[in-house]
Amino acid sequence: MLAHWPPEVHLACLLSRRSLSPQQWEMARELAAANLDWDYFLRFVEPHKALPIVSCHVRQTLSEMIPPRVCDELRLRAIRYGKRAETLSDELAAVLTAFEGAGIAAVPLKGPTLIEHIWGDCRLAACDDLDILVRASDAQTATEVLARCGYHHGKERADGVPRWKLGTSALVVFRDHPMFFRIWLQLHTPYFLKRCWIGRFGPIEHLWERLRRGRFRGAPVWYLPDDWNLLLIALHSLRHSFVTLLCAAELHGLLETAHISRKVCLPGEGHSLPRPGG
């Protein structure tokens, strides 16, 4: 496996998994005991957004085999990522609560809810922004709710956000957090998802019939079914050429968590999509 790749990359790939088999742990220990370039390992892991889960696995099982300075660096960076993840998760919960108060069914895409679903802790993967899907009929009200929450879209805005963009592209808005960093949020409608992500794979209208009600950090939320999560992650990753190791880790983790069958039926379609590796 990955025999032609540097051992540092091989170890990073192993430790980005949700869980490792006994054989994979043994392989990881053998790699960690080798004479690795640990500076290269750190430089590789961080841009691939896998540092939090890698740090978690190292602390649990490999800390005695890795130089203390590397363990310390992983721990400190993971703490920073964790604080960012906590902030984004709290922000998502606040926005979902505001949408619920306005009678809007809001569906988080990717981000903290998916990370928590796969890894059990929103702090275990890097997250850059928030993506939320609403019905087209709720789009206008959603922009007004976001404006009241302090979000805006640069200079061109109406009540905080430009109303003309919804339905033609995702609406990207932001607000500056008083203590941390600028929070970016993308508001999606079914039209945009179908045009840019789903394409020919099936009518997205069927998605609304399969949403699962739940709570995230005390806020009411609508969750995507696992097969739709799998499809969206795969298509989103493909659009970005699987630019990070986290893309593969999310796909692998979701398959492992959801126990999706070998054939994944797409909503509204009569055909099946083969499971990766099938």
Residue pairs with C-beta under 8 A, 6 or more apart in sequence:
1 10
2 9
2 10
2 13
5 13
6 37
6 40
7 31
7 34
7 36
8 36
8 37
8 38
8 40
8 41
8 44
9 44
10 31
11 28
11 31
11 32
11 36
11 41
12 41
12 44
12 45
12 48
12 50
12 54
12 245
13 245
13 248
14 20
14 24
14 27
14 28
14 31
15 28
15 50
15 53
15 54
15 57
15 58
15 62
16 48
16 50
16 53
16 54
16 245
16 246
16 248
16 249
17 24
17 53
17 249
17 252
17 253
18 53
18 118
18 119
18 249
18 252
18 253
18 256
18 257
19 256
20 28
20 57
25 61
28 57
28 61
28 62
29 61
29 62
29 65
32 62
32 65
32 66
33 65
38 66
38 67
38 70
41 70
42 70
42 73
42 74
45 51
45 54
45 245
46 77
47 244
48 244
48 245
48 246
49 125
49 126
49 244
49 245
49 246
50 125
50 126
50 244
50 245
50 246
50 249
51 74
51 77
51 78
51 81
51 126
52 78
52 81
52 82
52 85
52 123
52 124
52 125
52 126
53 119
53 124
53 125
53 249
54 74
55 74
55 75
55 77
55 78
56 78
56 124
58 66
58 71
58 74
59 71
59 74
59 75
63 71
78 123
81 123
81 126
82 123
83 180
84 126
84 127
84 180
84 181
85 112
85 115
85 122
85 123
85 125
85 126
85 127
86 122
86 123
87 177
87 180
87 181
87 183
88 111
88 112
88 122
88 127
88 129
88 130
88 183
89 112
89 116
89 122
89 216
89 217
90 217
91 130
91 177
91 183
92 108
92 111
92 112
92 113
92 130
92 132
92 216
92 217
92 219
93 216
93 217
93 218
93 219
94 149
94 219
95 106
95 130
95 132
95 145
95 146
95 149
95 185
96 106
96 108
96 132
96 216
96 219
96 220
96 221
97 219
97 220
98 145
98 148
98 149
99 105
99 106
99 132
99 134
99 142
99 145
100 106
100 219
100 220
102 141
102 142
102 144
102 145
103 138
103 141
104 134
104 135
104 138
104 141
104 142
104 145
105 134
105 135
105 138
105 208
105 211
105 222
106 132
106 133
106 134
106 142
106 221
106 222
107 132
107 133
107 134
107 211
107 221
107 222
107 223
107 224
108 114
108 130
108 131
108 132
108 133
108 216
108 221
108 223
109 131
109 132
109 133
109 188
109 224
109 232
110 131
110 232
110 233
110 236
110 250
111 127
111 129
111 130
111 131
112 122
112 127
112 130
112 216
113 122
113 216
113 221
113 223
114 229
114 233
114 250
114 254
115 121
115 122
115 124
115 125
115 127
116 122
116 216
117 223
117 229
117 254
117 257
118 125
118 250
118 253
118 254
118 257
119 125
119 253
125 246
125 249
125 250
126 246
128 184
129 183
129 184
129 185
129 186
130 183
130 184
130 185
130 186
131 170
131 185
131 186
131 188
132 185
132 186
132 187
132 188
133 188
133 189
133 190
133 193
134 142
134 187
134 188
134 189
135 189
135 190
135 208
136 166
136 167
136 189
136 190
136 191
139 166
139 167
139 187
139 189
140 163
140 166
142 166
142 187
143 159
143 160
143 161
143 163
143 166
143 171
143 187
144 159
144 160
146 160
146 161
146 173
146 185
146 187
147 157
147 159
147 160
147 161
148 160
149 175
150 160
150 175
151 160
151 161
151 173
151 174
151 175
151 185
152 160
152 161
152 173
152 174
152 175
153 160
153 161
153 162
153 165
153 171
153 172
153 173
153 174
156 162
160 173
161 171
161 173
162 171
165 171
166 187
166 189
167 189
167 191
167 192
168 191
168 192
169 192
170 186
170 187
170 188
170 192
170 196
171 186
171 187
172 184
172 185
172 186
173 184
173 185
173 186
173 187
174 182
174 183
174 184
174 185
175 182
175 183
175 185
176 182
176 183
177 183
190 204
190 205
190 207
193 204
193 232
194 203
194 204
196 239
197 232
197 235
197 236
197 239
198 204
198 231
198 235
199 235
201 231
201 235
201 266
201 269
201 273
202 266
202 267
202 268
202 269
203 267
203 268
204 267
205 268
206 267
206 268
207 224
207 228
207 267
210 225
210 228
210 267
211 222
211 223
211 224
211 225
212 222
212 223
212 224
212 225
213 220
213 221
213 222
213 223
214 220
214 221
214 222
214 223
215 221
224 232
226 254
226 257
226 258
226 260
227 258
227 260
227 264
227 265
227 266
227 267
228 267
229 254
229 258
230 251
230 254
230 255
230 258
230 260
230 264
231 264
231 266
231 273
233 247
233 250
233 251
233 254
234 251
236 247
237 247
237 248
237 250
237 251
240 247
242 248
251 276
254 260
255 275
255 276
260 275
261 275
262 274
262 275
262 278
263 272
263 273
263 274
263 275
263 278
264 272
264 273
264 275
265 272
266 272
266 273
